[in-house]
Amino acid sequence: MLAEGTVGAPASPFLKVAAYPAGGRTLVVVAGELDIDTEQALQHALHEALAQSVHGLDLDLAGVDFCDCSGLNVLLHIRRLALAEAKTVRIQTEGIAVEHLLALTRTWPLFAYADDAGAGPGMAANGQGTRTGITPNPVEEDELPAEVEEKLRTEIGQLKRAMQTRPVIDLARGVLMASFSLNSEDAWSVLVEASQCTNIKLHHLAQELVGAVNGAPLPDRVRQQVSAAVTETLNPLSPNHRRHDRTSPTSRPAPPDSDSLAL
């Protein structure tokens, strides 16, 4: 029988997991970071808690301050194992990090209580923003149709790729902001416009811009398209002109020359 507050010690200083027997279910309290560095430790702890429960797990994730797709994959994995054993895995409470990921990947209904599955992450059916105190329903969940599971896997894959490419895109935006006195929104517009005109994927274009700062040569067509996009943004007659710019025409930065693009 599972001793109160114990679970196999996670082999990570960034993760804390404690399990508490609650009738036929087990409440698992998780705190810390759920990512590639902690996924194995989390998976081991949840496996142990699931094996010692009768009806399944209720997860308290309010103490999780970071969660990426690695953490979500562990939750989806333990849910599938639970269903195979006629058990359920439900999220009782969640912090902002988990709430955001569940909403973004639309996986919240997979872990909802039967009476608040439509309320969305962070909000119980009674509108109180927590599922604490709701009587657990031991009725087993039905597995999702294969096409729904496939859609979720696709969305999670897309999110993974977005998380992998986001840092270099942010760096490229910073380069454009520093080089041409653009704000963040305008720098993003320049990247998108140049990506479309050169038919280069956004993250590949961002890598070339960041590489140019470090001394790598920037292809002529890329330099020209970035220059054109910046010129369009700075042009007071352009619909893409920065509406926030209240400076006089003489005080605005001069449109960049493609030959002197500072990248």
C-alpha positions in Angstrom: 0.0 0.0 0.0 1.3 3.5 -0.9 2.5 5.4 2.2 1.1 8.9 2.4 3.3 11.5 0.8 5.8 9.1 -0.7 6.7 8.1 -4.2 9.9 6.9 -5.8 12.4 9.7 -5.4 12.7 11.6 -8.7 16.3 11.7 -9.8 16.2 15.5 -10.6 16.7 18.5 -8.4 14.1 20.4 -10.6 11.2 18.0 -9.8 9.3 17.1 -6.7 6.6 14.4 -6.7 4.5 13.2 -3.7 1.6 10.7 -3.7 -1.3 10.5 -1.3 -3.8 7.7 -1.2 -7.4 9.0 -1.5 -9.9 6.2 -1.4 -9.6 4.2 -4.5 -7.6 6.9 -6.2 -4.2 8.5 -5.6 -3.5 12.2 -5.5 -0.2 13.0 -7.0 1.3 16.5 -6.2 3.9 17.6 -8.7 6.1 20.7 -8.4 9.0 22.1 -10.4 9.7 21.8 -14.2 8.3 19.3 -16.6 10.7 19.1 -19.6 13.2 16.8 -21.3 15.5 16.9 -18.2 12.7 15.6 -15.9 10.5 13.5 -18.1 12.1 10.2 -17.1 11.8 11.0 -13.4 8.2 12.1 -13.8 7.3 9.0 -15.8 8.8 6.7 -13.2 7.0 8.4 -10.4 3.6 8.4 -12.1 4.1 4.7 -13.1 4.7 3.8 -9.5 1.7 5.8 -8.3 -0.6 4.4 -11.0 0.4 0.8 -10.2 -0.6 1.3 -6.5 -3.9 3.0 -7.2 -7.2 1.3 -7.7 -9.1 3.7 -10.0 -6.4 6.0 -11.1 -4.6 9.3 -10.5 -5.7 12.9 -9.6 -2.9 15.3 -10.5 -2.2 18.5 -8.6 0.1 20.5 -11.0 -0.4 23.9 -9.4 3.3 23.9 -8.4 4.6 23.3 -11.9 6.2 26.5 -13.1 7.4 25.2 -16.5 5.9 22.6 -18.8 6.8 21.8 -22.4 5.9 18.9 -24.8 8.1 16.5 -23.0 6.1 16.9 -19.9 2.8 16.7 -21.8 4.0 13.5 -23.5 4.5 11.9 -20.1 1.0 12.9 -19.1 -0.5 11.4 -22.3 1.6 8.3 -21.9 0.4 7.7 -18.3 -3.2 8.3 -19.4 -2.9 5.6 -22.1 -1.5 3.2 -19.5 -4.3 4.0 -17.1 -7.0 3.4 -19.7 -5.5 0.0 -20.6 -5.9 -0.9 -16.9 -9.5 0.6 -16.7 -8.2 3.5 -14.7 -8.3 7.3 -15.3 -5.8 10.2 -15.0 -7.4 13.5 -14.2 -5.9 16.9 -13.6 -7.3 18.4 -10.4 -5.5 21.7 -10.4 -2.9 23.3 -12.7 -0.7 26.3 -12.9 -0.4 28.8 -15.7 2.3 26.8 -17.5 0.3 23.6 -17.7 -2.9 25.5 -18.4 -1.4 27.2 -21.4 0.0 24.0 -22.9 -3.2 22.1 -22.4 -5.2 24.9 -24.1 -2.7 25.3 -26.9 -2.7 21.6 -27.8 -6.4 21.2 -27.0 -5.6 18.2 -24.8 -7.5 19.5 -21.7 -10.6 17.3 -22.2 -8.4 14.2 -22.0 -7.7 15.0 -18.3 -11.0 16.6 -17.2 -13.4 15.4 -14.6 -16.6 14.1 -16.1 -18.7 17.1 -14.8 -16.4 19.9 -16.0 -14.9 18.5 -19.3 -16.3 21.5 -21.1 -15.2 24.1 -18.7 -11.6 24.4 -20.0 -8.3 24.4 -18.2 -8.2 26.3 -14.9 -12.0 26.4 -14.5 -14.3 23.8 -13.0 -17.9 23.5 -14.0 -19.0 25.6 -10.9 -16.7 28.4 -12.1 -14.5 28.2 -9.1 -11.2 27.7 -11.0 -10.3 24.5 -9.2 -11.5 20.9 -9.0 -10.5 20.4 -5.4 -13.2 18.8 -3.4 -15.1 17.4 -6.3 -16.1 13.8 -5.7 -14.0 11.6 -8.0 -16.1 9.7 -10.6 -14.7 6.2 -11.0 -16.4 5.7 -14.3 -13.8 4.8 -16.9 -13.1 7.1 -19.8 -13.5 5.8 -23.4 -10.4 6.0 -25.6 -10.5 8.8 -28.1 -11.1 7.9 -31.8 -7.9 7.2 -33.7 -8.3 10.3 -35.9 -8.5 12.5 -32.8 -5.4 11.0 -31.3 -3.6 11.5 -34.6 -4.6 15.1 -34.7 -3.3 15.6 -31.2 0.0 14.0 -32.1 0.3 16.3 -35.1 -0.4 19.4 -33.0 2.1 18.3 -30.4 4.7 17.8 -33.1 4.0 21.3 -34.5 4.3 22.8 -31.0 7.7 21.0 -30.5 9.0 22.4 -33.8 7.7 25.9 -32.8 9.5 25.7 -29.5 12.7 24.5 -31.2 12.7 27.4 -33.7 11.4 30.2 -31.5 14.8 31.2 -29.9 16.5 31.9 -33.3 13.5 33.8 -34.6 13.5 36.0 -31.4 17.3 36.6 -32.0 16.7 37.6 -35.6 13.9 40.0 -34.5 16.3 41.5 -32.0 18.9 42.0 -34.7 16.4 43.9 -36.9 15.2 46.0 -34.0 18.8 47.0 -33.1 19.9 47.6 -36.7 16.9 49.6 -37.9 15.2 51.0 -34.7 12.2 48.8 -35.3 9.8 47.8 -32.6 9.1 44.1 -32.0 5.9 44.0 -34.2 7.6 45.7 -37.1 10.6 43.4 -36.9 8.3 40.4 -37.0 6.6 41.9 -40.1 9.9 42.4 -41.8 10.8 38.7 -41.2 7.5 37.4 -42.5 7.6 39.7 -45.6 11.2 38.7 -46.4 10.4 35.0 -45.8 7.5 35.1 -48.2 9.4 37.1 -50.9 12.4 34.8 -50.8 10.4 31.6 -50.3 12.6 30.7 -47.4 11.1 29.2 -44.2 10.9 31.7 -41.4 13.3 29.9 -39.1 15.8 29.3 -41.9 15.8 33.0 -42.7 16.2 33.9 -39.1 19.2 31.6 -38.9 20.8 33.3 -41.9 20.3 36.8 -40.3 21.8 35.7 -37.0 24.6 34.0 -38.8 25.3 37.3 -40.7 25.8 39.0 -37.3 28.5 36.5 -36.5 30.3 37.0 -39.8 28.6 34.6 -42.2 27.8 36.0 -45.6 24.2 36.9 -46.2 22.9 35.9 -49.7 22.2 38.9 -51.9 18.6 38.1 -52.5 18.0 37.8 -48.7 19.8 41.1 -48.1 17.8 42.8 -50.8 14.4 41.5 -49.6 15.1 42.4 -46.0 16.2 45.8 -47.1 13.0 46.2 -49.1 10.8 45.0 -46.2 12.5 47.5 -43.8 12.1 50.3 -46.4 8.4 49.5 -46.7 8.0 49.6 -42.9 9.8 52.9 -42.6 8.0 54.5 -45.6 5.4 57.0 -44.2 3.2 56.5 -47.2 3.2 52.7 -46.8 0.2 51.0 -45.2 2.8 49.0 -43.2 4.4 52.2 -41.8 4.9 52.3 -38.0 1.7 54.0 -36.8 3.3 54.6 -33.4 6.1 56.7 -34.9 5.4 60.3 -34.0 8.7 61.7 -35.1 9.1 64.2 -37.9 10.2 62.9 -41.3 13.6 64.4 -40.9 14.2 62.6 -37.7 13.3 59.1 -38.9 16.0 56.7 -39.8 16.9 56.8 -43.5 15.7 53.8 -45.5 18.5 51.2 -45.7 20.5 50.6 -48.8 20.7 47.0 -49.8 24.5 47.3 -50.2 25.0 48.7 -46.8 22.6 46.5 -44.8 24.2 46.3 -41.4 23.9 42.5 -40.9 
